[in-house]
Amino acid sequence: MPKQLLSFAAFIFAAATAFSQDTLVLLNQERHSAVSAGPGTGSNPFVSIQSGAASNDPIYQIKPKVEIPAFAVVAGWTFYGFAQISKKESTPLATVMKLQKSDIPWYDRWAARPYNRSVDKISYLPFDAAMPYPLIFCAFDKKMRKDYLKLTFLYAEAMAITGAIYTSGVHYFSRLRPLVYSSESPIDVRTSSNSRNSFFAGHVALVATSTFFMASAYADYHPDSQFKWVMYGVAGVATLTTACLRSLAGEHNPSDILVGTIVGTASGLLVPRLHQAKLIKNQRLSILPFAGRGQGLALFYKL
């Protein structure tokens, strides 16, 4: 997974850089246009860009002054988490040799199996396909293409949130993969530091984030289209397929997969939802960065 994680980190960095640079350029253009045309005529293309077939109202709204710094914090925490994960030590051979399947909690024990290298390789296919999926689909959809930069940023935001939660889980919970408990697994795999990254299932979480983000965004841009249900079906099948493959490869316990599915699906669905213009106009919703023992985004809703 190291190469895929590096690609994921590079994507987050590139998206953040492109969005922040283009935001500054367009905001400067906006100020220049407002001065030239007179007061009351300027508009922020990132906040009020027109979308939709039957309305001039935007589908999503982004607050660059708040969200770019918040995104930087979350992305920074993700990079920090990756760095900490890479420093993990391997499991001593003596410790591995003493392990038994009975050491696994009863609710995961039934799914314990030896490492399957071929299935492990196959599990990367939906993962590799999911990463660029929203970027490619949005480029070919006429309505969504108009908001391509905005959607790219929202997608990067969703992935960064998933990444931050994932790296925190793997960093703070060095849970052994189920393959470690099988004497049939290669000893170098059982003792490797990567075999301590079972909780939680990162492949499943990222595939769920990507596919459910795309399904949610498509439904917002095409609310009357029946094809949106196909998009949700694709998201469900892709996530389930990845989950099954990771389990069959001996990489994750069922509970690891369940948590990964919940985190990824929630991130993919909630990021577009919380940026809907009609919801933001309510003025009761606020999304702010926070820092303390951890860092991330805080959601406030006034009752």
ABEGO torsion letter per residue (X at the ends): XAAAAAAAAAAAAAAAAAAAAAAAAAAAAAAAAAAAAEBGABBBAAAABBBEAABABBABBBBAAAAAAAAAAAAAAAAAAAAAAAABBBBBAAAAAABBAAABBAAAAAABBBBBAAAAAAAAAAAAAAAAAAAAAAAABAAAAAAAAAAAAAAAAAAAAAAAAAAAAAAABBBBBAAAABAABBAAAAABAAAAAAOBBAAAAAAAAAAAAAAAAAAAABAABAAAAAAAAAAAAAAAAAAAAAAAAGABBAAAAAAAAAAAAAAAAAAAAAABAAAAAAGABBBBBBBBABBEBBBBBBX
